[in-house]
Amino acid sequence: MSYRVCFVCTGNICRSPMAESVFRARVAEAGLDGQVEVDSAGTGGWHEGDGADPRTVSVLEGSGYESDHRARRFEPSWFSRLDLVVALDSGHLKALRRLAPTQEDVAKVRLLRSYDPAAAGDLDVPDPYYGGLDGFEECLEMVEAASEGLLAAVREHVEGRAA
């Protein structure tokens, strides 16, 4: 049985597809791609069916990541099949915890940057949508930094299931 991770931001066109692409690459590099499923969604449906923001695609591809994405909205029913729901900022964290049907589901929601030991204080990945390309590059740096710690946590769960 796969361990399922879903990254969530606002519209699912900037931060969460970026986190999905980066983490999918980390999972593959670790040889866990058959054991971990990676996905993303948004708290709202404004961009459903759209591809990732062109600036997200540009930054990802420029750093060697694959980017094939269609935006969609997170549905509360997904909690039952997910092991971890990763919010990109505290607003998403609160919205997802409100959507969670059970306390067990509430416990599945974590902030991405909580997995980055170097992140101090503000654990939000800022929304780059209204800015320039530099905001997307900064977002990628934050996502990459947190992905190592997230991978370690996921690996621990996957190996625990196999034991």
C-alpha positions as CSV (number, residue, x, y, z in Angstrom):
1,M,0.0,0.0,0.0
2,S,1.4,3.4,-1.0
3,Y,2.0,6.3,1.4
4,R,0.0,9.2,-0.1
5,V,1.0,12.9,0.2
6,C,-1.0,15.8,-1.1
7,F,0.4,19.4,-1.2
8,V,-2.2,22.2,-0.9
9,C,-2.0,25.9,-1.7
10,T,-4.7,28.4,-2.8
11,G,-5.4,27.8,-6.5
12,N,-3.1,24.9,-7.2
13,I,-1.1,26.7,-9.9
14,C,2.0,28.1,-8.1
15,R,3.2,26.7,-4.8
16,S,1.6,23.3,-4.5
17,P,2.4,22.1,-8.1
18,M,6.0,23.3,-7.4
19,A,6.1,21.3,-4.2
20,E,4.6,18.3,-5.9
21,S,7.2,18.3,-8.7
22,V,10.1,18.8,-6.3
23,F,8.9,16.1,-3.9
24,R,8.1,13.6,-6.6
25,A,11.8,14.0,-7.8
26,R,13.1,13.5,-4.3
27,V,10.9,10.4,-3.9
28,A,12.2,9.0,-7.2
29,E,15.9,9.8,-6.2
30,A,15.3,7.9,-3.0
31,G,14.0,4.9,-4.8
32,L,10.6,5.2,-3.2
33,D,8.5,6.1,-6.2
34,G,6.7,2.7,-6.1
35,Q,5.8,3.3,-2.4
36,V,4.9,7.0,-2.2
37,E,2.3,8.8,-4.2
38,V,2.6,12.6,-4.6
39,D,-0.3,14.9,-5.6
40,S,-1.4,18.5,-5.2
41,A,-4.6,20.6,-5.0
42,G,-5.9,24.0,-4.1
43,T,-8.2,25.2,-1.3
44,G,-10.3,26.9,-4.0
45,G,-11.4,26.0,-7.5
46,W,-10.7,29.2,-9.4
47,H,-8.1,27.6,-11.7
48,E,-9.5,24.0,-12.0
49,G,-8.3,22.4,-15.2
50,D,-5.6,25.0,-15.8
51,G,-2.0,24.2,-16.1
52,A,0.6,25.5,-13.6
53,D,1.4,29.2,-13.8
54,P,4.0,29.7,-16.6
55,R,6.4,31.2,-14.1
56,T,6.2,28.0,-12.0
57,V,6.8,25.9,-15.0
58,S,9.8,28.1,-16.0
59,V,11.4,27.9,-12.6
60,L,10.8,24.2,-12.3
61,E,12.1,23.3,-15.7
62,G,15.1,25.7,-15.3
63,S,16.0,23.6,-12.2
64,G,15.6,20.3,-13.9
65,Y,12.2,19.3,-12.6
66,E,9.4,17.9,-14.6
67,S,6.1,19.8,-14.7
68,D,2.9,18.2,-16.0
69,H,0.0,19.5,-14.0
70,R,-3.8,20.3,-14.0
71,A,-5.2,22.4,-11.2
72,R,-8.0,21.0,-9.0
73,R,-9.7,21.7,-5.7
74,F,-9.0,19.7,-2.5
75,E,-12.1,17.7,-1.5
76,P,-12.7,16.7,2.2
77,S,-13.5,13.1,1.1
78,W,-9.8,12.8,0.1
79,F,-8.7,12.7,3.7
80,S,-9.8,9.0,3.9
81,R,-7.2,8.0,1.3
82,L,-4.4,10.4,2.2
83,D,-1.7,9.9,4.8
84,L,-0.3,13.4,4.8
85,V,-1.8,16.7,3.7
86,V,0.9,19.4,3.4
87,A,-0.2,23.0,3.6
88,L,2.0,25.7,2.0
89,D,1.0,28.5,4.5
90,S,-0.9,28.9,7.7
91,G,-4.1,30.0,6.0
92,H,-4.2,26.7,4.1
93,L,-3.4,24.9,7.3
94,K,-6.4,26.4,9.0
95,A,-8.7,25.9,6.0
96,L,-7.7,22.2,5.7
97,R,-8.1,21.5,9.4
98,R,-11.6,23.0,9.2
99,L,-12.4,20.6,6.3
100,A,-11.1,17.6,8.1
101,P,-13.9,15.2,9.0
102,T,-12.2,13.7,12.1
103,Q,-9.5,14.5,14.6
104,E,-7.3,11.8,13.0
105,D,-7.6,13.7,9.7
106,V,-6.8,17.0,11.4
107,A,-3.5,15.4,12.6
108,K,-2.6,14.6,8.9
109,V,-2.3,18.3,8.1
110,R,1.2,19.8,8.4
111,L,3.0,22.9,7.2
112,L,5.7,22.2,4.6
113,R,8.3,24.4,6.2
114,S,7.8,22.6,9.5
115,Y,10.1,20.0,7.9
116,D,12.9,22.5,7.3
117,P,15.1,22.7,10.5
118,A,16.6,26.0,9.2
119,A,13.2,27.7,8.9
120,A,12.6,29.9,12.0
121,G,9.5,31.8,13.0
122,D,7.4,32.3,9.9
123,L,6.8,28.9,8.3
124,D,4.7,30.2,5.4
125,V,5.8,29.8,1.8
126,P,4.8,33.2,0.5
127,D,2.4,33.3,-2.5
128,P,4.5,34.4,-5.5
129,Y,1.5,34.9,-7.8
130,Y,1.3,38.7,-7.8
131,G,5.1,39.3,-8.0
132,G,7.9,38.6,-10.4
133,L,10.0,35.6,-11.3
134,D,12.2,36.1,-8.3
135,G,9.3,35.3,-5.9
136,F,8.9,31.9,-7.7
137,E,12.6,31.3,-7.4
138,E,12.5,32.1,-3.6
139,C,9.5,29.8,-3.4
140,L,11.4,27.0,-5.0
141,E,14.3,27.4,-2.6
142,M,12.0,27.1,0.4
143,V,10.3,24.0,-1.1
144,E,13.6,22.3,-1.8
145,A,14.9,23.1,1.7
146,A,11.8,21.6,3.3
147,S,11.6,18.6,1.0
148,E,14.7,16.9,2.5
149,G,13.1,16.8,6.0
150,L,9.8,15.8,4.6
151,L,11.4,12.9,2.7
152,A,13.1,11.7,5.9
153,A,9.7,11.7,7.7
154,V,7.9,9.9,4.9
155,R,10.7,7.4,4.6
156,E,10.3,6.6,8.3
157,H,6.6,6.0,7.8
158,V,7.1,3.8,4.7
159,E,9.8,1.7,6.4
160,G,7.6,1.4,9.5
161,R,4.8,0.0,7.4
162,A,7.1,-2.5,5.7
163,A,8.5,-3.8,9.1
